[in-house]
Amino acid sequence: MPHPAPYPITAGQESVWDYPRPPRIEAVDRHVTIDLGGQRILDTTDVVRVLETSHPPVYYLPITAFADGALVAARGSSFCEFKGYARYFDVVGGDITAHGAGWNYPTPSHGYELLADRVALYAGKMDRCTVDGEDVLPQPGGFYGGWVTSDIVGPFKGDPGTRGW
């Protein structure tokens, strides 16, 4: 299936079609918060993101920055051809448990070592995620973990008809 035409960008925006494959990892100067179950479970400026063609950035946040008890080891694992084997976490806030809502790469592949002590979360399973005070939208489709903000333009993988991209 051919790739779609990238949407136009304006000053201060990035196109996901300019992101590389294999993905690039980078530390960024951003402020991220996450709320679940009426509680703030994360507030950090120690932020790393992974950028991959056609995907909004996936934010990886330090395990140590999460509130005590917010991350609980969950069943299951998966494999990424670039980052290696992932393990999953249930994410807890207040009386809410978001099952399988987080993942990390405890022993990531070469080039992705910075992810070892960090967790990514599905924004759509949280009450609220923000980047620099802006509410995040989850990457379409529910399978991928990208976070959509106003400075990122697509089209994004995950919408209907994008599986072959």
VEXDREN-2710 file (C-alpha; in Angstrom, 1 decimal):
% VEXDREN-2710
k/r/px/py/pz
1/MET/0.0/0.0/0.0
2/PRO/1.5/3.4/-0.9
3/HIS/2.2/5.9/1.8
4/PRO/-0.1/8.9/2.0
5/ALA/0.9/12.5/1.3
6/PRO/2.0/14.1/4.5
7/TYR/-0.1/16.9/5.8
8/PRO/1.3/20.4/5.5
9/ILE/3.2/21.7/8.5
10/THR/3.4/25.2/10.0
11/ALA/6.1/26.9/12.1
12/GLY/6.9/24.9/15.2
13/GLN/5.3/21.6/13.9
14/GLU/6.9/18.3/12.9
15/SER/5.6/15.8/10.4
16/VAL/5.7/12.1/11.4
17/TRP/6.7/11.5/7.8
18/ASP/10.0/13.2/8.5
19/TYR/10.7/10.7/11.3
20/PRO/13.2/7.8/10.5
21/ARG/12.9/4.1/10.3
22/PRO/14.5/2.5/12.2
23/PRO/13.2/4.8/15.0
24/ARG/15.3/7.5/16.6
25/ILE/15.4/8.0/20.4
26/GLU/16.0/11.5/21.9
27/ALA/15.8/13.2/25.2
28/VAL/13.6/16.3/25.0
29/ASP/13.0/19.4/27.2
30/ARG/9.3/18.8/27.8
31/HIS/7.1/18.7/30.9
32/VAL/4.8/15.6/31.2
33/THR/2.0/14.9/33.6
34/ILE/-0.3/11.8/33.9
35/ASP/-3.5/11.6/35.9
36/LEU/-5.4/8.4/36.6
37/GLY/-8.2/7.8/39.1
38/GLY/-8.3/11.4/40.2
39/GLN/-4.6/11.3/41.2
40/ARG/-1.5/12.7/39.6
41/ILE/0.7/9.6/39.2
42/LEU/3.5/11.3/37.3
43/ASP/5.0/14.8/36.9
44/THR/8.4/15.0/35.3
45/THR/10.7/16.9/33.0
46/ASP/13.0/13.8/32.5
47/VAL/11.5/12.8/29.1
48/VAL/12.7/10.7/26.2
49/ARG/10.7/10.1/23.1
50/VAL/11.0/7.6/20.3
51/LEU/10.2/8.8/16.7
52/GLU/9.3/6.5/13.9
53/THR/7.9/7.1/10.4
54/SER/4.1/7.6/10.4
55/HIS/3.8/7.4/14.2
56/PRO/3.3/10.2/16.7
57/PRO/6.1/10.2/19.3
58/VAL/6.0/7.6/22.1
59/TYR/7.1/9.2/25.4
60/TYR/9.2/7.1/27.8
61/LEU/9.3/8.3/31.4
62/PRO/11.4/7.3/34.3
63/ILE/10.1/4.4/36.4
64/THR/11.3/6.3/39.5
65/ALA/9.2/9.3/38.6
66/PHE/5.9/7.5/39.0
67/ALA/4.0/7.6/42.3
68/ASP/4.5/4.7/44.6
69/GLY/2.3/1.8/43.6
70/ALA/1.4/3.3/40.2
71/LEU/3.2/0.6/38.2
72/VAL/2.4/-3.1/38.8
73/ALA/4.0/-5.8/36.8
74/ALA/1.5/-7.4/34.4
75/ARG/1.4/-10.6/32.4
76/GLY/2.6/-10.8/28.9
77/SER/5.4/-9.6/26.7
78/SER/6.1/-8.7/23.1
79/PHE/9.0/-8.1/20.8
80/CYS/9.9/-5.0/18.8
81/GLU/12.3/-5.6/15.9
82/PHE/14.2/-2.4/16.9
83/LYS/13.9/-2.1/20.7
84/GLY/13.8/-5.8/21.8
85/TYR/11.6/-7.5/24.3
86/ALA/9.0/-5.5/26.2
87/ARG/7.3/-6.3/29.5
88/TYR/3.9/-4.8/30.5
89/PHE/2.5/-3.0/33.5
90/ASP/-0.9/-2.3/34.9
91/VAL/-1.1/1.3/35.9
92/VAL/-2.9/2.3/39.1
93/GLY/-4.3/5.6/40.2
94/GLY/-6.9/6.1/42.9
95/ASP/-9.4/3.2/42.6
96/ILE/-8.6/2.7/38.9
97/THR/-6.4/0.0/37.4
98/ALA/-5.6/0.3/33.7
99/HIS/-4.6/-3.2/32.7
100/GLY/-1.6/-3.5/30.4
101/ALA/-1.5/0.3/30.0
102/GLY/2.3/0.6/30.3
103/TRP/5.4/-1.2/28.9
104/ASN/9.1/-1.0/29.0
105/TYR/12.2/-2.6/27.6
106/PRO/14.3/-3.8/30.6
107/THR/17.2/-4.9/28.4
108/PRO/16.7/-2.9/25.1
109/SER/18.6/-3.6/21.9
110/HIS/21.8/-1.7/21.0
111/GLY/21.0/2.0/20.4
112/TYR/18.0/2.0/22.7
113/GLU/19.7/1.5/26.0
114/LEU/18.2/4.8/27.4
115/LEU/14.8/3.1/27.5
116/ALA/15.9/0.4/30.1
117/ASP/14.5/2.3/33.2
118/ARG/11.6/4.0/31.5
119/VAL/8.0/3.3/30.8
120/ALA/5.6/4.3/28.0
121/LEU/1.9/4.5/28.6
122/TYR/-1.2/4.4/26.4
123/ALA/-2.6/7.9/26.7
124/GLY/-6.1/6.7/26.0
125/LYS/-6.1/4.5/29.1
126/MET/-5.3/7.4/31.4
127/ASP/-7.6/10.1/32.6
128/ARG/-5.3/12.8/31.3
129/CYS/-1.8/13.1/29.9
130/THR/-0.2/16.4/29.1
131/VAL/2.9/17.6/27.4
132/ASP/3.9/21.1/28.3
133/GLY/0.4/21.7/29.6
134/GLU/-1.4/20.5/26.5
135/ASP/-3.8/17.6/26.7
136/VAL/-2.5/14.6/24.7
137/LEU/-4.7/12.6/22.3
138/PRO/-3.9/8.9/21.8
139/GLN/-2.5/7.6/18.5
140/PRO/-5.5/6.3/16.5
141/GLY/-6.4/2.7/16.5
142/GLY/-5.6/1.6/20.1
143/PHE/-2.6/-0.6/19.1
144/TYR/0.2/1.9/19.0
145/GLY/1.3/4.1/21.9
146/GLY/2.0/7.5/20.3
147/TRP/0.9/10.7/21.8
148/VAL/-0.6/13.4/19.5
149/THR/-0.1/17.0/20.3
150/SER/-0.7/20.1/18.2
151/ASP/3.0/20.3/17.2
152/ILE/2.8/16.9/15.4
153/VAL/1.0/16.3/12.1
154/GLY/0.2/13.2/10.1
155/PRO/-1.6/11.4/8.8
156/PHE/-0.9/8.8/11.5
157/LYS/-0.6/5.0/11.3
158/GLY/-3.5/3.5/13.3
159/ASP/-6.4/5.0/11.4
160/PRO/-8.6/2.5/9.4
161/GLY/-6.8/1.5/6.2
162/THR/-3.3/2.2/7.5
163/ARG/-2.2/-1.3/8.4
164/GLY/-0.1/-1.7/5.3
165/TRP/2.0/1.5/5.7
END
